[in-house]
Amino acid sequence: MRLRALMALALVLALLLLCAPALAGFSPGLDALGSHLAGGAYQLSLSATLDTWPDLDPRSLSALQGWLKKARLDLVIQQEDAFSQAALWQEDQQLLTLQTRGLDDQAWLALATPWMPPVSYVGPVDSPPGHTLLGLGPWLMDPHQAAQAAQALAREALPGLLPYEKPVKTALSIKNAGRGASQLVYALKAEEAQAYWAAHAPRLLPRLEALLQALLPARAAWIGEALSTLSPDGALTLKRVLDQAGEDLGLQLTGNISLLGRRHRLTLFGGWSATGGYLSLKLPAARGNDTFELQLSLARQDNRLKADWRFREVAGKDRHSASGTLDLKSVAQEGGERLHGSLTAHSQRTLAGTRSKRDFTLKPELYLKEGALSGTLDISQQVDGRLARALTLSLQGQPHEPLTPLAAMSEIALHQAEESLVALERARVQTALLPALKGFLLALPDEVRYLVLHDIGRERRALELSGVAPLADTDGPFTVMPENGINPPKEEHP
């Protein structure tokens, strides 16, 4: 198991736990879990069953299935200091403990294994050790953080717009959020938009960056670069949509902007209420076919949550589109609650003339009662329309005592270190599980061992994680062998 893959799984589950408070009202069990997370820590214990992996030799698959039967991952998450811990076990032996946390403007990653002394890495929050050493970064949008960032942006932007405010008695419906009864319109001519931006951009840009990074965390670096070039390029019109009580229900922003030296047409429309929310962002280039589009939709009903999202980007001949759905149901059962449904994600990309397609499906079957959680999560992946792998995660969750930082023997400030040291530590962290892998391999019969190594190497090359050149054809079944030879063997907007 690659440490990067292990931590990616841990990040996904941690983010799902942290999103629990944002789903308040949909699931009593998740409400209870969210309340506990607000003031304490929570642990998820996971074990995995590898159901299908067609690309593997059946003997490799059987060997990996046997290893997974004895493996367990304990993940602990607490909101205070954004503190999380992942511990990997093989039967009663703890193979690895990895912690991440953040405080003010610094982030830490600490690692301990039976084969290396505990070490702690520190870096700035905008370049955390997890990204520097493992290439990890948040890639799931954070609705809760996005809502907070949007509110902060509105508070900062509104005072300078008040001189342009004009009430309008025009109703407007926002998908899932409801029907607005009136609007407040702020229409700025080109020179007024330029003057407003010059006066307020230094305070607005950090809030806008926080909002976009919460919605598109995988594009954080691009967002920072692009926003540094942002400016109005013509008139701008903002419409605040108000409900019957005169409270904000949503907004619409239209106009032309300059971004990365090109002119774009901007349309932003959306809103949020207790029944759900909707967001649509369109940013096509004024000339050519380049575009950037994002759409999110979420609807809450009694004991049911439904959502879908779409993303499309065109840059020259390169194209990337993605979409997904979420459908969760909550049902009272045996003094607790059954939570089940599905989550799908689809991605199609054309890059340098090469097309690829990825499809993921997650199906949770969970039982929640008095803060405890149990159940399964079925995960499958298709590549170019073909089933690539399927596994089942078994989960057990319960409250956990507050986390304490690992007692590290040393601390390394990655942002101050020479690149040679960073490269050395990166290799050290990424190979932390190699001794455990070696023990697993040595326990296998020779023929199966070479098959497993062969399949692992092929998988790495397929994922472009290895710089190894394609191997020449050989008469034998393995690319790994001993020295003495081969052992045979629809959108709504105004």
Secondary structure by P-SEA (a helix, b strand, c coil): ccaaaaaaaaaaaaaaaaaccccccccaaaaaaaaaaacbbbbbbbbbbbcccccccaaaaaaaaaaaaabbbbbbbbccccbbbbbbbccccccbbbbbbccccbbbbbbbcccccbbbbbbcccccccccccccccccccaaaaaaaaaaaaaaccccccccbbbbcbbbbccccccccbbbbbbbcaaaaaaaaaacaaaaaaaaaaaaaaacccaaaaaaaaaaacccccbbbbbbbbccccccccbbbbbbbbcccbbbbbbbbcccccccbbbbbbbbbcccccbbbbbbbbbbccccccccbbbbbbcccbbbbbcbbbbbbbbbcccbbbbbbbbbbbbbbbcccbbbbbbbbbbbbcccccccccbbbbbbbbccccccccbbbbbbbbbbccccccccccccccccccaaaaaaaaaaaaacaaaaaaaaaaaccaaaaaaaaaaaaaaaaaaccccccccccccccccccccccccccccccc
